[in-house]
Amino acid sequence: MPKSSLSAGVRVIVCGLLTIIALGCPPRDPEVREAPASIPAPPPPTTASVETPPATPPDTAPVPLALRFVSPNIGPATGGNDVTIDGRGFAAYPQVTFGGRHAWIRSVTPTEIRVTVPAPARQVAAGDTLVVDVTIANPPEGAEGSASQSLARSYSYVGAAPPPGLPPPATVAESPPADNTPPSDNTPPSADPPPTVADTVDIPPTEAAAAGTSSLVASFGFEMLTDSEDCPPPGTAVRFTDRSTGDVTEWWWDFGDGKTSKERHNDHCYSAPGMRSVSLTVSNDDESAGTSKIVTAGM
């Protein structure tokens, strides 16, 4: 091969290399990746529609009104003392009357009403007793759906006996007839003086028992517990024992210091010495009777 041809070939190769070096290599195309196709979410499961039965309304029938007993069922001739009426079906705003006189309501629950006894319709003399009906109107009389019930002869106003040593109250002699005619032999004898109530004698129970229509007779005894360790003031612990007769199913004690009990027999502790009027009311499903005594503890 002639030298001119070889030199020309070398020049071509050298020029090609120089051109490549001057221009550089073209960049490599980056790898293109396709985004994966999104997977469609599965359709929600189909459920058969179920009809919900209508809710049964709660039983809202009112509890029938019923009176069981009044405790204590005796009190002073002037009223003003608090008593509890036990029963069921009491509304929020009842009306309570004692012998037709409206009582002041202290508190009401569906089974218990606490009231302040009103003054009686007439004055009660010393040693006398006035027995009245207790009536509850629930709701007030005249309202739509009103209901009332009475507990016949269930509360007694008791006139206080004169203190010992005082003479009996003076009586006014009747004027003789205008013609001064002496009374005939058929004139009835004068009435006996009213009896007095001793502190430790049972005060008569509900007059239903006195009238012979009740088989219950309320009675209780008590004794001082001098060796009781539960009562710091000496002599203020008292044991009360029920002595009632008849078909008694429930007992209600009022110890005269704001404390009550439904137990048949009780050991009660007074916080301070003093005199209290303690009452016991016994009852069953048909009737009730009560009694009360003055108890002196720690004196």
C-alpha positions in Angstrom: 0.0 0.0 0.0 1.4 3.4 -0.9 2.4 5.7 2.0 0.0 8.4 1.0 -3.0 6.1 1.3 -1.9 4.9 4.8 -1.3 8.4 5.9 -4.7 9.5 4.7 -6.4 6.6 6.6 -4.5 7.5 9.8 -5.6 11.0 9.5 -9.2 10.0 9.1 -9.0 7.8 12.2 -7.3 10.5 14.2 -9.8 13.1 13.1 -12.6 10.8 14.1 -11.2 10.3 17.6 -10.6 14.0 18.0 -14.1 14.7 17.0 -15.5 12.3 19.6 -13.2 13.7 22.3 -14.3 17.2 21.5 -18.0 16.5 21.3 -18.2 14.0 24.1 -20.5 11.0 24.4 -24.2 11.6 24.2 -25.9 11.0 27.6 -27.7 7.7 28.1 -31.4 8.0 28.2 -32.7 7.4 31.7 -34.7 4.3 32.2 -38.4 5.1 32.1 -40.6 3.1 34.4 -44.2 3.0 34.0 -46.3 3.5 37.1 -48.2 0.3 38.0 -51.8 0.4 37.1 -54.0 1.1 40.1 -56.1 -1.8 41.3 -59.7 -0.9 41.6 -61.3 -1.2 45.1 -63.7 -4.1 45.4 -67.4 -3.0 45.5 -68.9 -2.9 49.0 -70.8 -6.0 50.0 -74.4 -5.9 49.4 -76.6 -6.7 52.5 -80.3 -7.3 52.5 -82.3 -4.6 54.2 -83.8 -5.7 57.5 -86.7 -3.9 58.9 -86.2 -2.8 62.5 -89.4 -3.6 64.5 -90.8 -0.5 66.3 -89.6 -0.1 69.9 -92.2 -1.2 72.5 -93.1 1.7 74.7 -92.4 1.2 78.4 -95.2 0.4 80.7 -96.3 3.8 82.1 -99.4 2.7 83.9 -99.6 4.7 87.2 -99.4 2.8 90.5 -102.8 2.8 92.2 -103.0 5.1 95.2 -103.0 3.2 98.5 -102.7 4.4 102.1 -101.3 2.0 104.8 -100.8 3.9 108.0 -99.9 7.2 109.7 -96.9 7.3 112.1 -97.1 8.5 114.7 -100.9 8.4 114.7 -101.4 10.6 117.7 -100.3 14.1 118.5 -101.0 17.3 120.5 -104.4 19.0 120.4 -103.0 22.0 118.6 -101.3 20.1 115.7 -97.9 21.4 114.4 -96.1 18.1 114.8 -94.6 16.1 111.9 -95.9 12.7 110.9 -95.2 10.2 108.1 -97.9 8.7 105.8 -96.9 5.3 104.4 -98.4 3.9 101.2 -97.8 3.8 97.5 -98.7 5.6 94.3 -98.1 9.1 95.7 -97.7 11.8 93.1 -95.3 14.8 93.3 -97.9 17.3 94.4 -100.6 15.6 96.5 -103.1 17.3 98.8 -103.2 15.9 102.4 -106.0 16.7 104.8 -106.6 15.8 108.5 -110.3 16.0 109.2 -110.8 18.3 106.2 -107.9 20.6 107.3 -105.0 20.9 104.8 -101.6 19.7 106.0 -98.3 21.3 105.2 -96.3 18.9 103.0 -92.6 18.5 103.9 -91.4 15.9 101.5 -92.9 13.3 99.0 -91.7 10.0 97.6 -93.8 7.4 95.7 -94.2 5.5 99.0 -93.9 8.1 101.8 -95.3 11.6 102.5 -94.0 13.6 105.5 -96.4 16.4 106.6 -96.9 18.9 109.4 -100.3 18.2 111.1 -102.7 21.1 110.9 -104.7 22.4 113.8 -108.0 20.6 114.3 -111.3 21.9 113.2 -112.4 22.3 116.8 -110.7 22.8 120.1 -109.7 19.6 122.0 -110.2 19.9 125.8 -107.7 18.5 128.3 -108.0 14.8 128.5 -110.2 14.6 125.4 -109.4 13.0 122.1 -110.4 14.0 118.6 -110.1 11.3 116.0 -110.1 12.3 112.3 -109.7 10.8 108.8 -106.6 11.3 106.8 -107.2 11.9 103.1 -104.8 12.1 100.2 -105.9 13.5 96.8 -103.4 12.6 94.1 -103.2 14.7 91.9 -105.3 17.6 93.4 -109.0 17.2 93.4 -110.6 18.6 90.2 -107.7 17.7 88.0 -108.2 15.3 85.2 -107.6 11.7 86.3 -107.6 12.7 90.0 -107.7 10.0 92.6 -108.2 10.2 96.4 -108.2 7.8 99.3 -109.0 8.1 103.0 -107.7 6.3 106.0 -110.7 6.3 108.3 -110.2 7.4 111.9 -106.4 7.1 111.5 -105.1 10.1 113.5 -105.9 11.3 117.0 -105.5 14.8 118.5 -105.0 14.3 122.2 -105.7 17.1 124.7 -102.9 17.4 127.3 -103.9 16.4 130.8 -103.5 19.1 133.6 -100.3 18.9 135.6 -100.6 16.8 138.8 -101.7 18.8 141.9 -103.8 21.3 140.0 -107.5 21.4 140.6 -109.8 20.3 137.8 -111.2 23.1 135.6 -114.1 24.9 137.1 -117.5 24.0 135.7 -120.4 26.4 135.3 -123.5 25.2 137.1 -126.7 25.0 135.1 -129.4 27.5 135.9 -132.5 25.9 137.5 -135.7 25.9 135.5 -137.7 29.1 135.5 -140.4 27.6 137.7 -137.9 26.3 140.2 -139.3 22.8 139.6 -136.8 20.2 140.9 -135.4 17.8 138.3 -137.4 14.6 137.9 -136.1 11.2 139.0 -135.5 10.4 135.3 -132.8 13.0 135.0 -129.6 11.1 133.8 -126.6 11.2 136.2 -123.9 13.7 135.5 -121.1 12.6 133.2 -117.9 11.3 134.8 -114.9 13.7 134.7 -112.6 13.3 131.7 -109.9 10.8 132.3 -106.3 11.9 132.4 -103.4 10.3 130.5 -100.4 9.2 132.6 -97.0 9.6 131.1 -96.3 5.8 131.1 -99.8 4.6 130.1 -100.5 3.6 126.5 -102.3 6.4 124.7 -105.3 4.8 122.9 -104.5 3.4 119.4 -106.4 4.1 116.3 -110.1 4.3 117.1 -110.8 1.5 114.7 -109.5 -0.8 117.4 -111.6 0.9 120.1 -114.7 0.5 117.9 -114.1 -3.2 117.6 -113.3 -3.2 113.9 -109.6 -3.8 114.2 -107.8 -7.0 115.4 -104.6 -5.2 116.1 -103.6 -3.7 119.5 -100.3 -1.8 119.6 -98.3 -2.0 122.8 -94.6 -1.9 123.9 -92.4 -1.8 127.0 -89.0 -0.3 127.6 -86.1 -0.5 130.0 -82.9 1.5 130.6 -79.6 -0.2 129.7 -77.1 1.2 132.2 -74.2 -1.1 131.0 -74.4 -0.2 127.3 -71.0 0.8 125.9 -72.5 2.3 122.7 -74.0 5.3 124.4 -71.4 7.6 126.1 -73.9 9.6 128.2 -74.9 7.1 131.0 -78.5 6.0 131.1 -79.3 7.1 127.5 -79.6 3.6 126.1 -83.1 2.2 126.1 -84.4 -1.2 125.0 -87.8 -1.2 123.4 -89.8 -4.4 123.3 -92.9 -4.9 121.1 -95.9 -6.4 123.0 -98.5 -5.8 120.3 -101.2 -8.4 119.6 -102.9 -9.4 116.4 -101.7 -10.4 113.0 -98.9 -7.8 112.9 -96.6 -7.9 109.8 -94.9 -4.5 110.0 -93.6 -2.2 112.8 -92.8 1.5 112.7 -91.0 3.1 115.6 -90.5 6.8 116.1 -88.1 7.4 119.0 -88.9 11.1 119.4 -85.4 12.3 118.4 -85.8 12.1 114.6 -84.7 8.5 114.4 -87.1 5.7 113.2 -86.9 1.9 112.8 -88.9 -0.9 111.2 -87.5 -3.6 113.4 -89.8 -5.3 115.9 -87.5 -4.9 118.9 -84.9 -2.1 119.3 -82.0 -1.0 121.4 -81.9 2.8 120.9 -79.2 5.2 122.0 -80.2 8.9 122.7 -77.5 11.5 122.1 -78.4 13.5 125.2 -80.6 13.0 128.3 -84.2 14.2 128.2 -87.9 13.3 127.8 -89.2 12.0 124.5 -92.5 10.9 123.1 -91.9 7.4 121.6 -94.6 5.9 119.3 -95.1 2.5 117.8 -97.4 1.8 114.8 -98.2 -1.8 113.9 -99.9 -2.8 110.7 -100.8 -5.5 108.2 -102.2 -5.3 104.7 -105.7 -4.3 106.0 -105.4 -2.2 109.1 -103.1 -0.4 111.6 -102.9 0.6 115.2 -100.6 2.7 117.3 -99.6 3.7 120.8 -97.2 6.2 122.4 -95.4 6.6 125.7 -93.2 9.3 127.4 -89.7 8.0 127.9 -87.2 9.7 130.2 -83.6 8.7 129.5 -80.5 9.8 131.3 -82.2 11.9 133.9 
